[in-house]
């Protein structure tokens, strides 16, 4: 019975020490959420005319077939492909 009392007392002392040491850090991490409606989002405009430009229309598609290698991995990870 005395051993269990000692373990419980030791656990409470360690928990108290941890709380004293970590409580200031926990308080600093708590952020205050602004009230609803107090945040104004920035105006973002997207220029879709760029998609209709000649540079985009003249792009060539990338249809090259990628070859699958039969080996799953390399035997020496430090060698180059």
DOLOMI-155625 format. One line per field, with one value per atom (N, C-alpha, C): residue number from 0; residue in three letters; chain; atom name; x, y, z. Coordinates in Angstrom, 2 decimals. Example, Ala and Ser with C-alpha at 12.3 -4.5 7.8 and 13.67 -1.06 7.14 Angstrom:
<pts>
k	(0	0	0	1	1	1)
r	(Ala	Ala	Ala	Ser	Ser	Ser)
c	(A	A	A	A	A	A)
a	(N	CA	C	N	CA	C)
xx	(13.19	12.30	13.20	12.85	13.67	12.90)
yy	(-5.69	-4.50	-3.30	-2.25	-1.06	0.03)
zz	(7.80	7.80	7.80	7.08	7.14	7.87)
</pts>
This chain:
<pts>
k	(0	0	0	1	1	1	2	2	2	3	3	3	4	4	4	5	5	5	6	6	6	7	7	7	8	8	8	9	9	9	10	10	10	11	11	11	12	12	12	13	13	13	14	14	14	15	15	15	16	16	16	17	17	17	18	18	18	19	19	19	20	20	20	21	21	21	22	22	22	23	23	23	24	24	24	25	25	25	26	26	26	27	27	27	28	28	28	29	29	29	30	30	30	31	31	31	32	32	32	33	33	33	34	34	34	35	35	35	36	36	36	37	37	37	38	38	38	39	39	39	40	40	40	41	41	41	42	42	42	43	43	43	44	44	44	45	45	45	46	46	46	47	47	47	48	48	48	49	49	49	50	50	50	51	51	51	52	52	52	53	53	53	54	54	54	55	55	55	56	56	56	57	57	57	58	58	58	59	59	59	60	60	60	61	61	61	62	62	62	63	63	63	64	64	64	65	65	65	66	66	66	67	67	67	68	68	68	69	69	69	70	70	70	71	71	71	72	72	72	73	73	73	74	74	74	75	75	75	76	76	76	77	77	77	78	78	78	79	79	79	80	80	80)
r	(Unk	Unk	Unk	Unk	Unk	Unk	Unk	Unk	Unk	Unk	Unk	Unk	Unk	Unk	Unk	Unk	Unk	Unk	Unk	Unk	Unk	Unk	Unk	Unk	Unk	Unk	Unk	Unk	Unk	Unk	Unk	Unk	Unk	Unk	Unk	Unk	Unk	Unk	Unk	Unk	Unk	Unk	Unk	Unk	Unk	Unk	Unk	Unk	Unk	Unk	Unk	Unk	Unk	Unk	Unk	Unk	Unk	Unk	Unk	Unk	Unk	Unk	Unk	Unk	Unk	Unk	Unk	Unk	Unk	Unk	Unk	Unk	Unk	Unk	Unk	Unk	Unk	Unk	Unk	Unk	Unk	Unk	Unk	Unk	Unk	Unk	Unk	Unk	Unk	Unk	Unk	Unk	Unk	Unk	Unk	Unk	Unk	Unk	Unk	Unk	Unk	Unk	Unk	Unk	Unk	Unk	Unk	Unk	Unk	Unk	Unk	Unk	Unk	Unk	Unk	Unk	Unk	Unk	Unk	Unk	Unk	Unk	Unk	Unk	Unk	Unk	Unk	Unk	Unk	Unk	Unk	Unk	Unk	Unk	Unk	Unk	Unk	Unk	Unk	Unk	Unk	Unk	Unk	Unk	Unk	Unk	Unk	Unk	Unk	Unk	Unk	Unk	Unk	Unk	Unk	Unk	Unk	Unk	Unk	Unk	Unk	Unk	Unk	Unk	Unk	Unk	Unk	Unk	Unk	Unk	Unk	Unk	Unk	Unk	Unk	Unk	Unk	Unk	Unk	Unk	Unk	Unk	Unk	Unk	Unk	Unk	Unk	Unk	Unk	Unk	Unk	Unk	Unk	Unk	Unk	Unk	Unk	Unk	Unk	Unk	Unk	Unk	Unk	Unk	Unk	Unk	Unk	Unk	Unk	Unk	Unk	Unk	Unk	Unk	Unk	Unk	Unk	Unk	Unk	Unk	Unk	Unk	Unk	Unk	Unk	Unk	Unk	Unk	Unk	Unk	Unk	Unk	Unk	Unk	Unk	Unk	Unk	Unk	Unk	Unk	Unk	Unk	Unk)
c	(A	A	A	A	A	A	A	A	A	A	A	A	A	A	A	A	A	A	A	A	A	A	A	A	A	A	A	A	A	A	A	A	A	A	A	A	A	A	A	A	A	A	A	A	A	A	A	A	A	A	A	A	A	A	A	A	A	A	A	A	A	A	A	A	A	A	A	A	A	A	A	A	A	A	A	A	A	A	A	A	A	A	A	A	A	A	A	A	A	A	A	A	A	A	A	A	A	A	A	A	A	A	A	A	A	A	A	A	A	A	A	A	A	A	A	A	A	A	A	A	A	A	A	A	A	A	A	A	A	A	A	A	A	A	A	A	A	A	A	A	A	A	A	A	A	A	A	A	A	A	A	A	A	A	A	A	A	A	A	A	A	A	A	A	A	A	A	A	A	A	A	A	A	A	A	A	A	A	A	A	A	A	A	A	A	A	A	A	A	A	A	A	A	A	A	A	A	A	A	A	A	A	A	A	A	A	A	A	A	A	A	A	A	A	A	A	A	A	A	A	A	A	A	A	A	A	A	A	A	A	A	A	A	A	A	A	A	A	A	A	A	A	A)
a	(N	CA	C	N	CA	C	N	CA	C	N	CA	C	N	CA	C	N	CA	C	N	CA	C	N	CA	C	N	CA	C	N	CA	C	N	CA	C	N	CA	C	N	CA	C	N	CA	C	N	CA	C	N	CA	C	N	CA	C	N	CA	C	N	CA	C	N	CA	C	N	CA	C	N	CA	C	N	CA	C	N	CA	C	N	CA	C	N	CA	C	N	CA	C	N	CA	C	N	CA	C	N	CA	C	N	CA	C	N	CA	C	N	CA	C	N	CA	C	N	CA	C	N	CA	C	N	CA	C	N	CA	C	N	CA	C	N	CA	C	N	CA	C	N	CA	C	N	CA	C	N	CA	C	N	CA	C	N	CA	C	N	CA	C	N	CA	C	N	CA	C	N	CA	C	N	CA	C	N	CA	C	N	CA	C	N	CA	C	N	CA	C	N	CA	C	N	CA	C	N	CA	C	N	CA	C	N	CA	C	N	CA	C	N	CA	C	N	CA	C	N	CA	C	N	CA	C	N	CA	C	N	CA	C	N	CA	C	N	CA	C	N	CA	C	N	CA	C	N	CA	C	N	CA	C	N	CA	C	N	CA	C	N	CA	C	N	CA	C	N	CA	C	N	CA	C	N	CA	C	N	CA	C)
xx	(0.82	0.00	0.87	1.95	2.83	3.54	3.82	4.49	3.57	2.28	1.32	1.13	1.13	1.00	2.20	3.37	4.58	4.55	4.07	3.96	2.96	1.83	0.80	1.34	2.01	2.59	3.65	4.50	5.52	4.89	3.84	3.15	2.53	1.93	1.34	2.41	3.54	4.62	5.16	5.37	5.87	4.85	3.57	2.54	2.50	2.69	2.72	3.91	5.07	6.27	6.08	5.53	5.30	4.30	3.26	2.27	2.89	3.73	4.37	5.32	6.04	7.01	6.36	5.29	4.70	3.53	2.98	1.83	2.10	3.24	3.50	3.54	4.09	4.13	2.74	1.92	0.56	-0.23	-0.03	-0.74	-0.32	0.96	1.45	0.93	0.57	0.10	-1.38	-2.10	-3.53	-3.71	-4.44	-4.68	-6.13	-6.34	-7.69	-8.28	-9.41	-10.08	-10.85	-10.68	-11.41	-12.91	-13.65	-15.11	-15.60	-16.72	-17.27	-17.67	-17.22	-17.53	-16.48	-15.47	-14.46	-13.32	-13.27	-12.22	-12.71	-11.91	-12.27	-11.30	-11.83	-11.00	-10.47	-9.26	-8.72	-9.42	-9.48	-10.08	-9.07	-9.48	-8.62	-9.28	-8.54	-9.08	-8.22	-8.89	-8.21	-8.42	-7.32	-7.38	-7.49	-8.72	-8.92	-8.57	-8.32	-7.92	-6.56	-5.75	-4.45	-4.59	-5.65	-5.85	-6.22	-6.75	-7.12	-5.99	-4.83	-3.74	-3.11	-2.32	-1.68	-0.63	0.05	1.06	0.44	-0.72	-1.38	-1.96	-2.50	-3.09	-2.04	-0.80	0.26	1.04	0.61	1.31	1.09	2.13	2.01	1.73	0.87	0.51	1.63	1.72	2.73	2.08	2.23	1.60	2.62	3.82	4.86	4.52	4.60	4.32	5.53	5.30	6.37	6.57	7.80	8.08	8.19	7.56	7.64	8.84	9.64	10.81	10.38	10.93	10.52	11.03	12.14	12.64	11.95	11.59	10.86	11.78	12.94	13.87	15.28	16.17	17.58	18.28	19.32	20.07	21.00	21.52	22.40	21.73	21.24	20.51	21.40	22.72	23.62	24.08	23.67	24.01	22.96	23.38	22.44	21.63	20.55	19.72	20.46)
yy	(-1.20	0.00	1.26	1.19	2.33	2.59	1.51	1.66	2.38	1.99	2.64	4.11	4.41	5.80	6.60	6.01	6.68	6.93	5.93	6.11	7.19	7.20	8.22	9.60	9.71	10.99	11.47	10.53	10.87	11.31	10.62	11.00	12.38	12.68	14.01	15.10	14.82	15.81	16.05	14.99	15.15	15.87	15.58	16.27	17.76	18.06	19.46	20.20	19.55	20.18	20.41	19.41	19.57	20.69	20.80	21.86	23.23	23.36	24.65	25.03	24.05	24.35	24.60	23.88	23.97	24.94	25.38	26.26	27.59	28.25	29.49	29.27	28.14	27.88	27.61	26.94	26.66	27.97	28.86	30.15	30.98	30.91	31.69	31.15	29.88	29.29	29.52	29.93	30.18	31.48	31.42	32.62	33.03	34.29	34.83	34.89	34.27	34.25	35.56	36.27	37.54	37.30	38.32	38.21	38.01	37.34	37.04	38.34	38.47	39.66	40.74	40.59	41.63	41.45	40.31	40.06	40.41	41.17	41.50	40.79	40.01	39.25	40.19	39.96	40.81	40.53	41.55	41.39	40.70	39.58	38.82	38.80	39.21	39.20	38.27	37.45	36.49	36.95	37.09	37.56	36.34	36.00	34.85	35.16	36.41	36.77	36.18	35.91	35.30	33.91	33.20	31.86	31.89	33.01	33.15	33.76	33.99	34.63	33.66	34.22	33.42	32.47	32.88	32.02	30.73	30.83	29.64	28.81	29.45	28.72	27.96	28.44	27.80	26.75	26.44	25.42	24.04	23.22	21.86	20.93	19.97	19.05	18.05	17.59	16.63	15.25	14.51	13.20	12.07	12.33	11.32	10.21	8.97	7.83	7.58	7.49	7.23	5.73	5.29	3.86	3.36	2.22	1.61	0.68	0.82	-0.02	-1.30	-2.43	-3.70	-3.87	-3.22	-3.34	-2.32	-2.76	-1.89	-0.87	-1.32	-0.41	-0.62	0.18	0.05	-0.76	-1.46	-2.22	-1.31	-0.27	0.68	2.06	2.55	3.83	5.03	4.85	5.99	6.15	5.26	5.41	6.25	6.94	7.78	6.94	7.51	6.82	6.77)
zz	(0.00	0.00	0.00	0.75	0.84	-0.48	-1.24	-2.54	-3.51	-3.52	-4.44	-4.07	-2.81	-2.38	-2.85	-2.78	-3.24	-4.74	-5.52	-6.96	-7.32	-6.64	-6.91	-6.56	-5.42	-5.02	-6.01	-6.46	-7.44	-8.75	-9.18	-10.42	-10.29	-9.15	-8.95	-8.92	-8.31	-8.27	-9.68	-10.44	-11.82	-12.69	-12.52	-13.28	-12.91	-11.65	-11.21	-11.79	-11.78	-12.35	-13.85	-14.55	-15.98	-16.25	-15.44	-15.63	-15.42	-14.41	-14.13	-15.25	-15.77	-16.82	-18.18	-18.48	-19.82	-19.91	-18.80	-18.84	-19.55	-19.36	-20.10	-21.61	-22.06	-23.50	-24.05	-23.29	-23.75	-23.84	-22.89	-22.92	-24.12	-24.52	-25.66	-26.99	-27.05	-28.30	-28.53	-27.52	-27.67	-28.44	-29.54	-30.34	-30.22	-30.28	-30.19	-31.59	-31.77	-33.06	-33.21	-34.32	-34.49	-34.57	-34.19	-34.22	-35.63	-35.77	-37.08	-37.79	-39.02	-39.80	-39.71	-38.86	-38.73	-39.74	-40.42	-41.39	-42.78	-43.51	-44.88	-45.81	-46.71	-47.65	-48.73	-49.19	-50.25	-51.57	-52.41	-53.73	-54.64	-55.20	-56.10	-57.47	-58.47	-59.82	-60.68	-61.47	-62.34	-63.78	-64.50	-65.87	-66.79	-67.19	-68.06	-69.51	-69.83	-71.19	-71.53	-70.51	-70.75	-71.34	-71.00	-71.54	-73.02	-73.46	-74.86	-75.69	-75.10	-75.83	-76.83	-77.74	-78.79	-78.22	-77.16	-76.56	-76.03	-75.46	-74.93	-76.07	-77.07	-78.18	-78.98	-79.01	-79.78	-79.00	-77.81	-77.04	-77.65	-77.61	-78.12	-76.94	-77.19	-76.11	-75.86	-74.67	-74.27	-74.23	-75.32	-75.42	-75.45	-75.06	-75.11	-74.10	-74.56	-73.70	-72.80	-71.54	-70.59	-70.50	-70.73	-70.72	-69.28	-69.06	-67.75	-67.70	-66.69	-66.53	-65.82	-66.26	-65.68	-64.25	-63.92	-62.55	-61.66	-60.49	-59.58	-58.92	-58.52	-57.84	-58.32	-57.80	-58.15	-57.06	-57.47	-56.48	-55.69	-56.33	-55.66	-55.69	-54.58	-54.59	-54.85	-54.84	-55.02	-56.46	-57.35	-58.75	-59.44	-60.49	-61.21	-62.19	-62.68	-63.66	-64.96)
</pts>
